[in-house]
Amino acid sequence: MNLNVLHKSKVFLGGLSILIVLGTLLAACTPSDQPLTPSAIPQATLTGSEPSRTATVRPSSTPTPPPLGSVGNPIILGFVLTPEDSTAIEAAEDLAFLLSEDTEYAVEYAVYPDFQSLASGVVDGNVHLMWLAPFEYLYLESLGIVDILLMTNHLGVYSYGVQFLANQQHGFRPYFDAQTNQSTSDHITALQQFAGTRPCFLHPDSIPGYFVPLGLLANASAPTLDPVFAYSYDAIIRALYIQEICDFGVSYALIGDPLNSSDIQQNLPDAQSQVEIIWQTGGIIPNTNLSASRQLPLNIRFLFQESMLKLSNDPVTLSLLSSALSYDVASLREENNSFYDALRSAIIPLELDLSTLTQKPAEQ
């Protein structure tokens, strides 16, 4: 064979081989009619110094609440009333309007059916100002959520007391001067003589007619027999007059005298000469107060304290307040937490569960 022909054949075969290889590669790269299954899809992997990338979900925007005291976020003045108290509810609405006008803050009243509902509103920050009875204030103050702003004057006093009574024939020694309307000894000296005797109390839920005198007796280390609950102060006077029911009794003081009630004067005219005061406290039980939530800023508390004091100089405002509270209010004055120290001291020995006691209104 010619060497030139042999060389050309080798070149031709070599070129043909290259074409076959290229054809095979092109066929492999040509897409198939069948789609790739998920397992056949190659996964991209980031290597080297490239950071991984994760989609970031942007937080939804939270609307900013309106400023406290604006129309959209008013100051709430809380009352415990029932739907039947229409006159009181109207007075509460008028009182909120007067406060709003005077302070230029938006003020709305809120009516709650009971103290538990009102207390929940205070805890949740939904009530900013509220009117509280003695045990209600002590309970919320013990939780650290309220402060007193103003005290009401009721029947001429801002706090009232209790007195211990007995029939003269029982032989108890009195420690009370009727001329000065003052006691002449401390409660320990005066009350120890009641140890081992039977009391007449008003009602098991009454602050002046049960809890305070019971606490004072405990303070004086004067345990007594099981009490008789008379359920009215006139009935206590009658029991002491008869002498066969109980040895001594208790009543309110500084806001009147049960011996002067029309029933006693008409039916037991000589009771005043037979039943005497053995000992009497000073103003130990505070009246209803206006308190503020501690969530309310101090400057706003002060503003409403001053506004309410100013408004109370108007007899119309006092009439509205008395109607809203169903409680006669003659005036208001500033007070602080120490005003309750005497009451706290009196009931300490009883270790009362105020959360339970405030589930129902205390009897006066």
C-alpha positions as CSV (number, residue, x, y, z in Angstrom):
1,M,0.0,0.0,0.0
2,N,1.1,3.5,-0.9
3,L,2.4,5.2,2.2
4,N,0.5,8.4,1.4
5,V,-2.8,6.5,1.2
6,L,-2.1,4.7,4.5
7,H,-1.4,8.1,6.2
8,K,-4.7,9.6,4.8
9,S,-6.7,6.6,6.1
10,K,-5.3,7.1,9.6
11,V,-6.1,10.7,9.5
12,F,-9.6,9.9,8.2
13,L,-10.2,7.3,10.9
14,G,-8.9,9.6,13.6
15,G,-11.2,12.4,12.5
16,L,-14.1,9.9,12.4
17,S,-13.4,8.8,15.9
18,I,-13.4,12.4,17.1
19,L,-16.8,13.0,15.4
20,I,-18.3,9.9,17.0
21,V,-17.2,11.0,20.4
22,L,-18.5,14.5,19.9
23,G,-21.8,13.1,18.6
24,T,-22.1,10.9,21.7
25,L,-21.5,13.9,24.0
26,L,-24.0,16.0,22.1
27,A,-26.6,13.3,22.4
28,A,-26.1,13.1,26.1
29,C,-26.5,16.9,26.5
30,T,-29.7,16.9,24.4
31,P,-32.8,17.2,26.7
32,S,-34.9,14.0,27.0
33,D,-38.6,14.0,26.3
34,Q,-39.1,12.7,29.9
35,P,-38.8,15.3,32.7
36,L,-36.2,14.8,35.5
37,T,-37.5,13.4,38.7
38,P,-36.9,15.5,41.9
39,S,-34.2,13.1,42.9
40,A,-32.4,13.6,39.6
41,I,-32.3,17.5,40.0
42,P,-28.9,18.5,41.1
43,Q,-28.8,20.5,44.3
44,A,-26.8,23.7,44.6
45,T,-24.4,23.8,47.4
46,L,-22.7,27.0,48.6
47,T,-19.1,26.5,49.4
48,G,-16.2,28.5,50.5
49,S,-16.7,31.8,52.3
50,E,-20.2,32.4,50.7
51,P,-22.7,32.8,53.6
52,S,-26.0,30.9,53.5
53,R,-29.0,33.0,52.6
54,T,-32.3,32.6,54.4
55,A,-35.4,34.5,53.5
56,T,-36.2,37.1,56.2
57,V,-39.9,37.7,57.1
58,R,-40.5,41.3,57.9
59,P,-42.6,41.9,61.1
60,S,-46.0,43.4,60.7
61,S,-46.2,47.0,61.9
62,T,-47.9,47.4,65.4
63,P,-49.9,50.6,65.7
64,T,-48.8,52.9,68.4
65,P,-51.7,53.5,71.0
66,P,-52.9,57.0,71.3
67,P,-51.6,59.1,74.2
68,L,-53.3,58.4,77.6
69,G,-56.0,60.9,78.1
70,S,-56.8,61.3,74.4
71,V,-60.1,60.5,72.8
72,G,-58.8,57.1,71.7
73,N,-57.3,56.3,75.1
74,P,-59.3,58.0,77.8
75,I,-58.9,58.2,81.6
76,I,-61.3,55.7,83.0
77,L,-63.2,56.5,86.3
78,G,-64.6,53.3,87.8
79,F,-67.8,52.9,89.8
80,V,-69.5,49.8,91.3
81,L,-73.2,50.1,90.3
82,T,-76.0,48.0,89.0
83,P,-78.2,48.7,85.9
84,E,-81.0,49.6,88.3
85,D,-79.0,52.5,89.7
86,S,-80.0,54.8,86.8
87,T,-79.7,58.0,88.9
88,A,-76.2,57.0,90.1
89,I,-75.1,56.1,86.6
90,E,-76.3,59.5,85.2
91,A,-74.4,61.2,88.0
92,A,-71.2,59.2,87.3
93,E,-71.5,60.3,83.6
94,D,-71.9,63.9,84.6
95,L,-69.0,63.7,87.0
96,A,-66.7,62.3,84.2
97,F,-67.8,65.1,81.9
98,L,-66.9,67.8,84.5
99,L,-63.5,66.2,85.1
100,S,-62.9,66.1,81.3
101,E,-63.8,69.7,80.9
102,D,-61.6,70.9,83.8
103,T,-58.5,68.8,83.0
104,E,-58.8,68.9,79.2
105,Y,-58.2,65.1,79.3
106,A,-60.7,62.7,77.8
107,V,-62.5,61.0,80.7
108,E,-65.0,58.3,80.6
109,Y,-66.9,56.5,83.4
110,A,-67.1,52.7,83.6
111,V,-69.7,50.8,85.6
112,Y,-68.9,47.5,87.2
113,P,-71.4,45.1,88.8
114,D,-69.2,44.3,91.8
115,F,-65.9,45.0,93.4
116,Q,-64.2,41.9,91.9
117,S,-64.9,43.2,88.4
118,L,-63.6,46.6,89.2
119,A,-60.5,45.1,90.9
120,S,-59.8,43.1,87.7
121,G,-60.1,46.3,85.7
122,V,-57.5,48.0,87.9
123,V,-55.1,45.0,87.7
124,D,-55.4,44.9,83.9
125,G,-54.8,48.7,83.6
126,N,-58.3,49.4,82.3
127,V,-59.4,51.6,85.3
128,H,-57.3,54.6,86.4
129,L,-59.4,56.2,89.1
130,M,-61.9,54.5,91.5
131,W,-63.8,55.0,94.7
132,L,-63.0,52.4,97.4
133,A,-64.4,51.4,100.8
134,P,-61.9,50.7,103.6
135,F,-61.3,46.9,103.1
136,E,-61.3,47.4,99.3
137,Y,-58.6,50.0,99.5
138,L,-56.5,47.9,101.9
139,Y,-56.8,44.9,99.6
140,L,-55.7,46.7,96.4
141,E,-53.0,48.7,98.2
142,S,-51.6,45.4,99.6
143,L,-51.2,44.3,95.9
144,G,-49.2,47.5,95.3
145,I,-51.5,48.8,92.5
146,V,-53.3,51.8,94.0
147,D,-52.6,54.9,96.0
148,I,-55.1,57.1,97.8
149,L,-55.7,60.6,96.5
150,L,-58.7,62.0,98.4
151,M,-60.9,61.1,101.4
152,T,-64.6,61.9,101.6
153,N,-66.2,63.7,104.5
154,H,-69.3,61.7,105.5
155,L,-71.6,62.9,108.3
156,G,-69.1,65.5,109.4
157,V,-66.0,63.2,109.7
158,Y,-63.3,61.7,107.5
159,S,-63.1,58.6,109.6
160,Y,-65.4,57.2,112.3
161,G,-65.0,54.9,115.3
162,V,-66.6,52.2,117.4
163,Q,-67.8,52.2,121.0
164,F,-68.3,49.5,123.6
165,L,-71.6,49.6,125.5
166,A,-73.0,47.8,128.6
167,N,-75.8,48.0,131.1
168,Q,-74.8,49.8,134.2
169,Q,-76.0,46.9,136.3
170,H,-73.3,44.6,134.9
171,G,-70.7,46.5,136.9
172,F,-68.2,47.2,134.1
173,R,-66.0,50.2,134.8
174,P,-66.4,53.0,132.3
175,Y,-63.4,54.6,130.8
176,F,-65.2,57.3,128.9
177,D,-66.0,61.0,129.7
178,A,-69.3,61.9,128.2
179,Q,-68.6,65.6,128.8
180,T,-65.6,65.7,126.6
181,N,-66.7,62.7,124.4
182,Q,-63.2,61.2,125.0
183,S,-62.0,57.9,126.4
184,T,-59.9,58.1,129.6
185,S,-57.6,55.1,129.0
186,D,-56.1,52.9,126.4
187,H,-58.1,50.0,124.9
188,I,-56.1,47.4,126.7
189,T,-57.0,48.7,130.2
190,A,-60.6,49.3,129.2
191,L,-61.3,46.1,127.3
192,Q,-59.6,43.4,129.4
193,Q,-62.6,43.5,131.7
194,F,-64.7,41.9,128.9
195,A,-62.6,38.7,128.9
196,G,-64.9,35.7,129.3
197,T,-68.1,37.6,128.7
198,R,-70.5,37.4,125.8
199,P,-70.7,40.2,123.2
200,C,-73.5,41.4,121.0
201,F,-72.1,42.2,117.5
202,L,-73.9,43.6,114.6
203,H,-73.2,41.3,111.6
204,P,-70.3,38.9,110.7
205,D,-69.4,41.2,107.7
206,S,-69.5,44.5,109.5
207,I,-66.4,46.6,109.9
208,P,-67.5,48.7,112.9
209,G,-70.0,46.1,114.2
210,Y,-67.7,43.1,114.2
211,F,-64.2,43.2,112.7
212,V,-62.7,46.2,114.4
213,P,-64.1,45.5,117.9
214,L,-63.1,41.9,117.6
215,G,-59.6,42.9,116.6
216,L,-59.4,45.4,119.5
217,L,-60.4,42.7,122.0
218,A,-57.8,40.4,120.6
219,N,-55.2,43.2,120.9
220,A,-56.2,43.5,124.6
221,S,-55.9,39.8,125.2
222,A,-59.6,39.6,126.1
223,P,-61.1,36.4,124.6
224,T,-64.9,36.4,124.7
225,L,-67.7,33.8,124.5
226,D,-69.4,33.2,121.2
227,P,-71.1,36.4,120.1
228,V,-74.7,37.1,119.4
229,F,-75.4,38.8,116.1
230,A,-78.2,41.3,116.5
231,Y,-78.3,42.6,112.8
232,S,-79.2,46.1,113.9
233,Y,-77.8,48.6,116.3
234,D,-81.3,49.2,117.9
235,A,-81.4,45.4,118.6
236,I,-78.1,45.6,120.3
237,I,-79.3,48.4,122.6
238,R,-82.5,46.4,123.3
239,A,-80.4,43.3,124.2
240,L,-78.3,45.3,126.6
241,Y,-81.3,46.9,128.1
242,I,-82.9,43.4,128.7
243,Q,-79.6,42.0,130.0
244,E,-80.3,38.4,129.4
245,I,-78.9,38.1,125.9
246,C,-75.3,39.5,126.0
247,D,-73.0,41.2,128.5
248,F,-71.8,44.0,126.3
249,G,-72.3,45.3,122.8
250,V,-70.6,47.5,120.2
251,S,-71.8,50.2,117.8
252,Y,-70.4,52.9,115.5
253,A,-69.1,56.2,117.1
254,L,-68.5,59.8,116.0
255,I,-71.2,59.7,113.4
256,G,-74.1,59.6,115.8
257,D,-75.3,57.6,118.7
258,P,-77.6,54.6,118.4
259,L,-79.0,55.5,121.9
260,N,-80.5,58.5,120.2
261,S,-82.4,56.6,117.5
262,S,-86.1,57.4,117.2
263,D,-86.9,53.7,117.9
264,I,-85.0,53.6,121.2
265,Q,-86.2,57.0,122.3
266,Q,-89.9,56.2,121.7
267,N,-89.9,52.6,122.9
268,L,-87.1,52.5,125.5
269,P,-87.0,56.0,126.9
270,D,-84.9,55.1,129.9
271,A,-82.3,53.1,127.9
272,Q,-80.0,56.1,127.9
273,S,-79.9,56.1,131.6
274,Q,-79.4,52.3,131.8
275,V,-76.9,51.6,128.9
276,E,-73.6,53.5,129.0
277,I,-70.5,53.8,127.0
278,I,-67.6,51.9,128.5
279,W,-64.9,52.9,126.0
280,Q,-64.7,54.5,122.6
281,T,-62.1,54.8,119.8
282,G,-61.1,57.8,117.8
283,G,-61.6,57.9,114.1
284,I,-60.2,54.5,113.3
285,I,-62.3,53.6,110.2
286,P,-61.7,55.8,107.1
287,N,-64.6,56.7,104.9
288,T,-64.8,56.0,101.1
289,N,-61.8,57.4,99.2
290,L,-60.8,58.3,95.7
291,S,-57.8,56.2,94.7
292,A,-55.6,56.1,91.6
293,S,-54.0,53.2,89.8
294,R,-50.2,53.3,90.1
295,Q,-50.1,52.8,86.3
296,L,-51.4,56.3,86.0
297,P,-48.4,58.7,85.7
298,L,-47.8,60.9,88.8
299,N,-48.4,64.2,87.0
300,I,-51.8,63.0,85.8
301,R,-52.7,61.8,89.3
302,F,-51.8,65.2,90.8
303,L,-53.8,67.0,88.1
304,F,-57.0,65.0,88.8
305,Q,-56.5,65.3,92.6
306,E,-56.4,69.1,92.2
307,S,-59.3,69.1,89.8
308,M,-61.5,67.0,92.0
309,L,-60.7,69.2,95.0
310,K,-61.6,72.3,93.0
311,L,-64.8,70.9,91.7
312,S,-65.8,69.7,95.2
313,N,-66.2,73.4,96.2
314,D,-69.3,73.5,94.0
315,P,-72.4,72.1,95.8
316,V,-73.6,70.7,92.4
317,T,-70.5,68.6,92.1
318,L,-70.9,67.3,95.6
319,S,-74.5,66.4,94.9
320,L,-73.4,64.5,91.8
321,L,-70.7,62.6,93.7
322,S,-73.1,61.7,96.5
323,S,-75.6,60.4,93.9
324,A,-73.0,58.5,92.1
325,L,-71.7,56.8,95.3
326,S,-75.1,56.5,97.0
327,Y,-73.1,57.9,99.9
328,D,-73.5,61.4,101.4
329,V,-70.3,63.4,100.7
330,A,-69.9,66.8,102.4
331,S,-66.3,67.6,101.3
332,L,-63.0,66.1,100.2
333,R,-59.4,66.4,101.4
334,E,-56.0,65.0,100.6
335,E,-54.8,62.0,102.5
336,N,-52.1,59.3,102.2
337,N,-51.7,55.7,103.0
338,S,-50.8,56.3,106.6
339,F,-54.4,57.4,107.2
340,Y,-55.2,53.6,107.4
341,D,-52.6,52.7,110.0
342,A,-55.0,52.7,112.9
343,L,-57.4,50.3,111.0
344,R,-54.5,48.1,110.0
345,S,-53.3,47.9,113.6
346,A,-56.8,47.0,114.9
347,I,-57.3,44.0,112.5
348,I,-53.8,42.6,112.4
349,P,-54.6,39.9,115.1
350,L,-57.5,38.6,112.9
351,E,-55.3,37.8,109.9
352,L,-58.2,38.5,107.6
353,D,-58.3,37.3,104.0
354,L,-59.2,40.6,102.4
355,S,-59.5,39.1,98.9
356,T,-62.4,36.9,100.2
357,L,-64.0,39.6,102.4
358,T,-64.2,42.1,99.5
359,Q,-66.1,39.6,97.4
360,K,-69.3,41.1,99.1
361,P,-69.9,44.6,100.4
362,A,-69.1,45.1,104.1
363,E,-72.0,46.0,106.3
364,Q,-71.8,49.4,108.1
